[in-house]
Amino acid sequence: MGMAFPRPGKVLRGILWTVGGLGLFWALAHWVPGGDRLFAALAFSPALVMHGEIWRLFTAGLLSPPYGPGALSHLLFVLIGLYFLTPDLERRWGGTRLVVFLATCLVSGFVLALAFDRSPIPGALFHPEYLYGMGAAITGTAVAWSRENAALEVRLFFVLPVKGRQFLWLTIGWCVLSVVFSDASTEGVVAPFGGILSGLLFGGSPSPIRAAYLHWKLASLRKQTGGLSAQAMLQPGGIKRRSGGPPLRVVQGGLEEDSPKREPPRDKRYLN
């Protein structure tokens, strides 16, 4: 058994370069007059979001600590999490769905933090003034990866063997312990649970959201056909065509199809 590092696709490489570049930008902007004001204008603030500054729900996820003892380690943790967890999702889902999923995790995380800020639960742990970071996206990615690879065994920290379903519970347990020990990061202790919710809803093949849509679509089709069976649908008049639709004909197949004397249909609408 060998070990190979993931090979990010085109979209994921762009995400990694963007996150790393923004992290360096905010670190440099801290030394420039007015840089801190720009940072504060993009960070998530429950009070300001309630006053209409809705863009903070998304832009806060593009920020990282610009200075301090944990600034560099925070950025590296985000980049490592994206590098090791998202290549598989990008290969399964495609780049567009991956970008939409990460954005959904960020927004849902801060929306959940906003909901707790409106709650009567006391304590600055649930009512911070500013929040920022990609914690919800990393947590949601871990959950989605676990659902897509429930039976796959990997080496956690290159040492501890765990399966995907076990990694899911480890991720949820870590978020719960962060609340118990009041170990709040720049994203807070509530936002990662928004990522967990997004991972549970949109992860898996098919995801619960996709499965619910397919069940609704199937029920809608059955309602349109009046509950007819497949055999009844094949009978003449079994399915009502929409008005204005082209006429349908059954063309017999066989060796005579290749006969040079056979005349092709005039309207060219036929099944081969």
C-alpha positions as CSV (number, residue, x, y, z in Angstrom):
1,M,0.0,0.0,0.0
2,G,1.4,3.4,-1.0
3,M,0.6,6.9,0.0
4,A,0.2,9.7,-2.6
5,F,-0.7,13.3,-2.0
6,P,-4.0,14.6,-3.4
7,R,-4.0,16.2,-6.8
8,P,-6.3,19.3,-6.7
9,G,-8.2,20.1,-9.8
10,K,-8.3,23.4,-11.6
11,V,-11.1,24.9,-9.4
12,L,-9.6,23.8,-6.1
13,R,-6.2,25.2,-7.1
14,G,-7.8,28.5,-7.7
15,I,-9.5,28.3,-4.3
16,L,-6.2,27.5,-2.5
17,W,-4.4,30.3,-4.3
18,T,-7.3,32.7,-3.4
19,V,-7.4,31.7,0.3
20,G,-3.6,31.9,0.6
21,G,-3.4,35.2,-1.2
22,L,-6.1,36.8,0.9
23,G,-4.4,35.6,4.1
24,L,-1.2,37.3,3.0
25,F,-3.1,40.4,1.9
26,W,-4.8,40.8,5.3
27,A,-1.5,40.3,7.1
28,L,0.1,43.1,5.0
29,A,-3.0,45.3,5.2
30,H,-2.6,45.4,9.0
31,W,0.6,47.4,8.6
32,V,-1.1,49.9,6.2
33,P,-3.2,52.8,7.6
34,G,-6.9,52.1,7.1
35,G,-6.3,48.3,6.6
36,D,-8.0,47.5,10.0
37,R,-11.1,49.5,9.0
38,L,-11.4,47.6,5.7
39,F,-11.1,44.3,7.7
40,A,-13.8,45.4,10.1
41,A,-16.1,46.4,7.2
42,L,-16.1,42.8,5.9
43,A,-16.1,40.8,9.2
44,F,-19.4,39.4,10.4
45,S,-21.2,41.5,13.0
46,P,-24.6,40.4,14.2
47,A,-25.7,43.9,15.0
48,L,-24.6,45.3,11.7
49,V,-26.1,42.4,9.7
50,M,-29.4,43.1,11.3
51,H,-29.1,46.7,10.1
52,G,-28.9,45.5,6.5
53,E,-25.2,44.8,5.9
54,I,-25.9,41.3,4.6
55,W,-22.7,41.0,2.6
56,R,-20.9,40.3,5.8
57,L,-22.5,36.8,5.9
58,F,-20.2,35.8,3.0
59,T,-17.2,38.2,3.1
60,A,-16.4,37.2,6.7
61,G,-15.5,33.8,5.4
62,L,-12.8,35.3,3.2
63,L,-11.0,36.8,6.2
64,S,-8.2,35.2,8.4
65,P,-6.4,36.6,11.4
66,P,-4.1,39.3,10.2
67,Y,-1.8,39.2,13.2
68,G,-1.3,37.5,16.6
69,P,0.3,34.2,17.8
70,G,-2.2,32.0,16.0
71,A,-2.6,33.9,12.7
72,L,-0.2,31.9,10.6
73,S,-1.3,28.5,12.0
74,H,-5.0,29.4,11.4
75,L,-4.3,30.1,7.7
76,L,-2.2,26.9,7.4
77,F,-4.9,24.8,9.0
78,V,-7.5,26.1,6.5
79,L,-5.2,25.5,3.5
80,I,-4.3,21.9,4.7
81,G,-8.0,21.1,5.4
82,L,-9.0,22.2,1.9
83,Y,-6.0,20.5,0.3
84,F,-6.6,17.0,1.8
85,L,-10.4,16.9,2.0
86,T,-11.8,18.7,-1.1
87,P,-10.0,17.0,-4.0
88,D,-12.2,14.0,-3.7
89,L,-15.3,16.2,-3.5
90,E,-14.2,18.2,-6.6
91,R,-13.7,14.9,-8.5
92,R,-17.1,13.6,-7.5
93,W,-19.1,16.8,-7.7
94,G,-17.3,19.1,-10.1
95,G,-15.9,22.5,-9.5
96,T,-19.1,24.5,-9.6
97,R,-20.9,22.4,-7.0
98,L,-17.8,22.5,-4.8
99,V,-17.7,26.3,-4.8
100,V,-21.4,26.6,-4.2
101,F,-21.1,24.1,-1.3
102,L,-18.3,26.0,0.4
103,A,-20.2,29.3,0.1
104,T,-23.3,27.6,1.5
105,C,-21.3,26.4,4.5
106,L,-19.9,29.9,5.2
107,V,-23.3,31.6,5.0
108,S,-25.2,28.9,7.0
109,G,-22.5,29.1,9.7
110,F,-22.8,32.8,10.2
111,V,-26.7,32.7,9.9
112,L,-26.7,30.1,12.7
113,A,-24.4,32.4,14.7
114,L,-26.8,35.3,14.0
115,A,-29.7,33.2,15.3
116,F,-27.9,32.4,18.5
117,D,-27.1,36.1,18.9
118,R,-30.8,36.8,18.8
119,S,-31.4,34.1,21.5
120,P,-31.5,34.8,25.2
121,I,-28.6,32.5,25.9
122,P,-26.1,34.5,28.1
123,G,-22.4,34.8,27.6
124,A,-20.0,36.4,25.1
125,L,-19.2,32.9,23.7
126,F,-22.6,33.0,21.9
127,H,-22.8,36.8,21.4
128,P,-19.4,37.9,20.0
129,E,-19.0,41.3,18.4
130,Y,-17.1,40.2,15.3
131,L,-16.6,36.8,13.6
132,Y,-14.6,35.8,10.6
133,G,-12.8,32.8,9.1
134,M,-13.6,29.5,7.1
135,G,-14.2,27.3,10.1
136,A,-17.8,26.5,8.9
137,A,-16.5,25.6,5.4
138,I,-13.8,23.3,6.7
139,T,-16.2,21.6,9.1
140,G,-18.8,21.1,6.4
141,T,-16.2,19.8,4.0
142,A,-15.1,17.2,6.6
143,V,-18.7,16.1,7.1
144,A,-19.4,15.9,3.4
145,W,-16.2,13.9,2.8
146,S,-17.1,11.5,5.5
147,R,-20.5,10.9,4.0
148,E,-19.0,10.3,0.5
149,N,-16.4,7.9,1.9
150,A,-18.1,6.2,4.8
151,A,-16.3,2.9,4.4
152,L,-12.9,4.3,3.4
153,E,-10.1,4.0,5.9
154,V,-7.5,6.8,6.2
155,R,-4.7,7.7,8.5
156,L,-5.7,10.6,10.7
157,F,-2.6,12.8,11.2
158,F,-0.8,10.1,9.1
159,V,-1.0,7.8,12.2
160,L,-4.5,7.0,13.5
161,P,-6.6,4.7,11.2
162,V,-10.2,5.9,11.0
163,K,-13.0,5.2,8.6
164,G,-15.2,7.9,7.0
165,R,-18.2,7.3,9.3
166,Q,-15.9,7.5,12.4
167,F,-14.3,10.7,11.1
168,L,-17.8,12.2,10.9
169,W,-18.4,11.6,14.6
170,L,-14.9,12.9,15.5
171,T,-15.7,16.1,13.6
172,I,-19.0,16.6,15.4
173,G,-17.5,15.7,18.8
174,W,-14.7,18.2,18.3
175,C,-17.3,21.0,17.7
176,V,-19.2,19.9,20.8
177,L,-16.0,19.9,22.9
178,S,-15.2,23.4,21.7
179,V,-18.4,24.6,23.3
180,V,-17.9,22.7,26.5
181,F,-14.3,24.0,26.9
182,S,-15.3,27.5,25.6
183,D,-12.5,27.1,23.0
184,A,-13.8,29.8,20.6
185,S,-11.8,30.5,17.5
186,T,-12.3,33.5,15.2
187,E,-15.4,31.8,13.8
188,G,-16.9,31.3,17.2
189,V,-18.3,28.1,18.5
190,V,-21.7,28.2,16.8
191,A,-20.7,28.8,13.1
192,P,-19.0,25.3,12.7
193,F,-22.4,23.7,13.5
194,G,-23.8,25.5,10.4
195,G,-21.1,23.7,8.4
196,I,-22.1,20.4,9.9
197,L,-25.7,21.0,9.0
198,S,-24.7,21.9,5.4
199,G,-22.5,18.8,5.1
200,L,-25.3,16.5,6.3
201,L,-27.8,18.0,3.9
202,F,-25.7,18.4,0.8
203,G,-23.1,15.5,1.3
204,G,-23.6,12.0,0.1
205,S,-24.6,10.4,-3.2
206,P,-27.3,11.3,-3.5
207,S,-27.5,14.0,-0.8
208,P,-30.6,14.2,1.4
209,I,-31.6,17.4,-0.4
210,R,-31.1,15.7,-3.8
211,A,-33.0,12.6,-2.7
212,A,-35.9,14.7,-1.4
213,Y,-36.0,16.5,-4.8
214,L,-36.1,13.2,-6.7
215,H,-38.9,11.9,-4.5
216,W,-40.9,15.1,-5.1
217,K,-40.2,14.9,-8.9
218,L,-41.3,11.2,-9.0
219,A,-44.5,12.0,-7.1
220,S,-45.1,14.9,-9.5
221,L,-44.7,12.7,-12.5
222,R,-47.0,10.0,-11.0
223,K,-49.6,12.7,-10.4
224,Q,-49.4,13.9,-14.0
225,T,-49.8,10.4,-15.4
226,G,-52.7,9.6,-13.1
227,G,-51.0,6.7,-11.4
228,L,-50.7,4.7,-14.6
229,S,-48.4,1.7,-14.6
230,A,-45.5,1.4,-17.0
231,Q,-47.5,-1.2,-19.1
232,A,-50.5,1.1,-19.3
233,M,-48.3,4.0,-20.4
234,L,-47.1,2.1,-23.4
235,Q,-50.6,1.5,-24.6
236,P,-52.2,3.8,-27.2
237,G,-53.6,6.8,-25.4
238,G,-51.8,5.8,-22.2
239,I,-50.0,9.1,-21.9
240,K,-51.6,12.4,-22.8
241,R,-49.3,14.5,-24.9
242,R,-49.0,18.2,-24.5
243,S,-51.0,20.3,-27.0
244,G,-48.9,21.3,-30.0
245,G,-46.4,18.5,-29.5
246,P,-45.0,16.6,-32.6
247,P,-46.8,13.4,-33.6
248,L,-45.2,10.2,-32.4
249,R,-44.9,7.1,-34.6
250,V,-43.4,3.6,-34.0
251,V,-41.1,2.5,-36.8
252,Q,-40.5,-1.2,-37.1
253,G,-36.9,-2.3,-37.0
254,G,-35.2,-5.2,-38.6
255,L,-33.1,-6.1,-41.6
256,E,-35.5,-4.3,-43.9
257,E,-34.3,-1.1,-42.3
258,D,-31.1,-1.4,-44.3
259,S,-32.9,-2.1,-47.6
260,P,-31.9,0.3,-50.3
261,K,-35.5,0.5,-51.4
262,R,-36.7,1.7,-48.0
263,E,-37.9,5.3,-48.1
264,P,-37.0,7.4,-45.1
265,P,-39.7,9.2,-43.2
266,R,-40.5,12.6,-44.6
267,D,-40.6,14.5,-41.3
268,K,-37.4,12.8,-40.0
269,R,-38.9,12.2,-36.6
270,Y,-38.3,8.6,-36.0
271,L,-36.6,6.2,-33.6
272,N,-33.6,4.1,-34.8
